[in-house]
Amino acid sequence: MSEDKLLQVEVARGVATLTLDSPANRNALSRAMRAQLRQALTDAFADDEVRVVVLDHTGRVFCSGMDLAEAAGGGVQEQGVREFPEILQTLWSSPKPVLAAVRGPARAGGVGLAAACDVVVAGASASFGFSEVRLGLVPAVISAVVLPRMLPHVAHRLMLSGEVFDAAAAAAGGLVDVVVPDEQVSEAVAAQVTALAAGSPTALAETKRLLRARQAGLDFDPLLELSARFFAGEEGQEGIAAFREKRPARWVPAD
């Protein structure tokens, strides 16, 4: 696998497994990762042999969100960030069931990636966090897929606090569907895949369309504008710099 290949794709027995494979930057949603993931999803949904799609990862981290190294400098809109809402929309409205296997930390956009899937299986040691506010950013784009999943008061508190929460809390709040011991994630994913694949393709597609129609529609344009404005803004750039320099942002009260 070349070093530019950030996503592994395997299709076997009706299952397309897309594995985020950029552990060096915590499977961040870089331009290259976004482009490769979007193409892989398009290919999987167009393949008549694929019945179920699984989103997995290598390394300790499921996905750390947007690549903040690319966001430094404020040129977010020029970096193809619109690809991320397109990925979320593709996952959300796909005619085929999509399952996320979260074996480690998911942060910010990584939480959105999981939330856009139909079923989320998490290991007990997985953790989640809406870290945006602590970086001077807003969880705008991911709110479109997170809020239909989560209990409103739970999402409210966690998006405002930015605190990290575990898999059990994520399940209680509606973000995660199945929590199992870490060593049983693969087994649990396989069981869910078997259950999903037992449905007929047309019935599954129509059922998913029916379910999504009863939820809020995804209007990413105002959310994308809000997100981009904060990425490029003074506080956003300070928060990103503080994160990269491993120091408190200047708005954090001193001890």
VENFEN-V997457 format. One record per residue. N is the residue number from 1. OMEGA is omega in degrees with one decimal (none if undefined). Layout:
n->N omega->OMEGA
n->N omega->OMEGA
//
This chain:
n->1 omega->-179.9
n->2 omega->-176.9
n->3 omega->177.4
n->4 omega->-179.9
n->5 omega->-174.3
n->6 omega->-176.4
n->7 omega->174.2
n->8 omega->179.0
n->9 omega->177.4
n->10 omega->177.2
n->11 omega->-178.9
n->12 omega->175.1
n->13 omega->175.3
n->14 omega->-178.5
n->15 omega->173.2
n->16 omega->178.7
n->17 omega->178.6
n->18 omega->-173.4
n->19 omega->174.9
n->20 omega->-171.7
n->21 omega->175.4
n->22 omega->-173.8
n->23 omega->-178.1
n->24 omega->176.3
n->25 omega->174.7
n->26 omega->179.1
n->27 omega->179.6
n->28 omega->-178.9
n->29 omega->177.0
n->30 omega->177.0
n->31 omega->-177.9
n->32 omega->179.5
n->33 omega->179.8
n->34 omega->-178.1
n->35 omega->-178.6
n->36 omega->179.5
n->37 omega->179.7
n->38 omega->179.8
n->39 omega->-179.1
n->40 omega->177.8
n->41 omega->178.1
n->42 omega->-179.8
n->43 omega->-177.4
n->44 omega->-178.0
n->45 omega->178.4
n->46 omega->-176.9
n->47 omega->-178.1
n->48 omega->-179.9
n->49 omega->-178.5
n->50 omega->179.3
n->51 omega->-176.5
n->52 omega->176.8
n->53 omega->177.5
n->54 omega->176.3
n->55 omega->-174.6
n->56 omega->-179.5
n->57 omega->168.9
n->58 omega->177.7
n->59 omega->-174.1
n->60 omega->-171.3
n->61 omega->175.2
n->62 omega->177.4
n->63 omega->-176.6
n->64 omega->-179.8
n->65 omega->-178.1
n->66 omega->179.5
n->67 omega->-174.6
n->68 omega->175.4
n->69 omega->177.6
n->70 omega->-177.6
n->71 omega->178.8
n->72 omega->-179.8
n->73 omega->171.2
n->74 omega->-176.5
n->75 omega->-173.0
n->76 omega->-175.3
n->77 omega->178.9
n->78 omega->-175.0
n->79 omega->178.3
n->80 omega->-176.0
n->81 omega->177.3
n->82 omega->177.6
n->83 omega->-177.7
n->84 omega->173.7
n->85 omega->178.2
n->86 omega->176.9
n->87 omega->179.3
n->88 omega->178.6
n->89 omega->179.5
n->90 omega->178.0
n->91 omega->-174.7
n->92 omega->-171.9
n->93 omega->-178.2
n->94 omega->178.3
n->95 omega->-177.5
n->96 omega->178.9
n->97 omega->178.6
n->98 omega->-177.9
n->99 omega->176.1
n->100 omega->175.3
n->101 omega->-175.6
n->102 omega->-175.5
n->103 omega->-177.4
n->104 omega->-176.2
n->105 omega->170.4
n->106 omega->-177.6
n->107 omega->170.9
n->108 omega->-179.7
n->109 omega->176.0
n->110 omega->174.8
n->111 omega->178.0
n->112 omega->179.3
n->113 omega->178.7
n->114 omega->-176.2
n->115 omega->-179.9
n->116 omega->179.8
n->117 omega->-178.0
n->118 omega->-179.0
n->119 omega->178.2
n->120 omega->174.7
n->121 omega->-177.9
n->122 omega->170.3
n->123 omega->-176.1
n->124 omega->-178.9
n->125 omega->175.6
n->126 omega->177.7
n->127 omega->-173.6
n->128 omega->177.5
n->129 omega->172.1
n->130 omega->-170.9
n->131 omega->-171.2
n->132 omega->-173.5
n->133 omega->179.9
n->134 omega->176.2
n->135 omega->-177.6
n->136 omega->-177.0
n->137 omega->-178.8
n->138 omega->177.9
n->139 omega->-170.3
n->140 omega->-174.1
n->141 omega->-176.3
n->142 omega->-180.0
n->143 omega->-178.7
n->144 omega->-179.3
n->145 omega->-179.6
n->146 omega->-173.3
n->147 omega->175.0
n->148 omega->-178.4
n->149 omega->-166.8
n->150 omega->170.7
n->151 omega->-172.7
n->152 omega->-176.2
n->153 omega->177.8
n->154 omega->177.9
n->155 omega->-179.8
n->156 omega->-177.9
n->157 omega->-173.8
n->158 omega->176.8
n->159 omega->177.9
n->160 omega->-176.0
n->161 omega->-175.7
n->162 omega->-176.4
n->163 omega->178.2
n->164 omega->177.7
n->165 omega->-172.8
n->166 omega->-175.2
n->167 omega->179.5
n->168 omega->178.0
n->169 omega->177.7
n->170 omega->177.9
n->171 omega->179.3
n->172 omega->-179.7
n->173 omega->176.4
n->174 omega->-177.4
n->175 omega->-177.0
n->176 omega->-178.4
n->177 omega->-175.0
n->178 omega->175.3
n->179 omega->-179.9
n->180 omega->172.5
n->181 omega->-174.3
n->182 omega->-175.7
n->183 omega->-179.0
n->184 omega->-177.6
n->185 omega->-178.1
n->186 omega->179.0
n->187 omega->-179.9
n->188 omega->177.1
n->189 omega->179.6
n->190 omega->179.6
n->191 omega->178.9
n->192 omega->178.0
n->193 omega->178.6
n->194 omega->179.9
n->195 omega->-178.7
n->196 omega->-177.6
n->197 omega->179.6
n->198 omega->177.7
n->199 omega->178.2
n->200 omega->-176.4
n->201 omega->-177.8
n->202 omega->178.8
n->203 omega->177.7
n->204 omega->-179.4
n->205 omega->-178.6
n->206 omega->177.3
n->207 omega->178.7
n->208 omega->177.2
n->209 omega->179.1
n->210 omega->-178.8
n->211 omega->-179.7
n->212 omega->179.7
n->213 omega->-179.6
n->214 omega->178.6
n->215 omega->-178.1
n->216 omega->175.7
n->217 omega->-178.1
n->218 omega->175.6
n->219 omega->-171.6
n->220 omega->-171.7
n->221 omega->179.3
n->222 omega->178.7
n->223 omega->178.7
n->224 omega->178.7
n->225 omega->178.9
n->226 omega->180.0
n->227 omega->-178.1
n->228 omega->-179.4
n->229 omega->-179.8
n->230 omega->174.4
n->231 omega->-175.7
n->232 omega->-175.0
n->233 omega->-176.3
n->234 omega->-178.8
n->235 omega->178.6
n->236 omega->179.8
n->237 omega->175.1
n->238 omega->179.5
n->239 omega->177.9
n->240 omega->178.8
n->241 omega->179.8
n->242 omega->178.8
n->243 omega->-177.7
n->244 omega->-179.2
n->245 omega->177.7
n->246 omega->177.6
n->247 omega->175.8
n->248 omega->172.3
n->249 omega->-171.9
n->250 omega->178.0
n->251 omega->180.0
n->252 omega->-178.5
n->253 omega->178.3
n->254 omega->178.4
n->255 omega->none
//
